[in-house]
Amino acid sequence: MKISVLQQVDFEGPGVIADWAEARGADLEIVHAYKGDSISRAAGADLLVVLGGPMGVYDDQKFPWLRKERELLEAAIAEERAVLGICLGAQLVASVLGAEVTHSPYKEIGWFPVRTTAAAGRCFMHDVLPKEFTAFHWHGDMFAIPEGAVTFAETDACPNQGFLYRDRVLALQFHLEVNLEGAKALMQACPQDLDSGRFAQSFEQISESSEL
């Protein structure tokens, strides 16, 4: 199994996805788009993973590789390959599927509970996720739900936390991949986001969490 991971910045890596791949003997390759790696290297992967980053989904002029990532996502979806988008990656998936990406009602930074929705009963995520669980968050934007997709998760801060499209394209606004190293890297890189609103925790709150 070949897994290709598109990484947007040096402080948001694959985290526990790499551990999962290693445990299963999968061939995982990380494409560092921000360093000039060719996006085409990820073409043909059995699973395409698109990670998060602080940029916006429409910031093509500042980050020209985003357009190439959308093109790759379009091809992967058309070829019926498995796709996982996380945070910015999920927003890119949504935009490719014709859904709008806008500012979330609140910036959401830190550990907050995620609830599965009633609609989750229409897809297999109902059997994968518990009714409520705590996940790591770091976002100020959110995706709308594409036509034909099933929404399955929400939080108090953000109504759209996840959708599944045709049982093979999964978009997560929250970060299930983050480990202790990843959380620390985000806090060091983006300290201005900490403790900046109703749903933005402090360095101490995030560091002291028992979730890691």
Helices and strands as residue ranges (DSSP letters): E 2-7, H 16-23, E 27-32, G 33-35, G 39-42, E 47-50, H 65-78, E 82-86, H 88-96, E 101-116, G 118-122, H 125-128, E 132-143, E 149-154, E 162-165, E 169-172, H 180-189, G 191-193, H 203-207
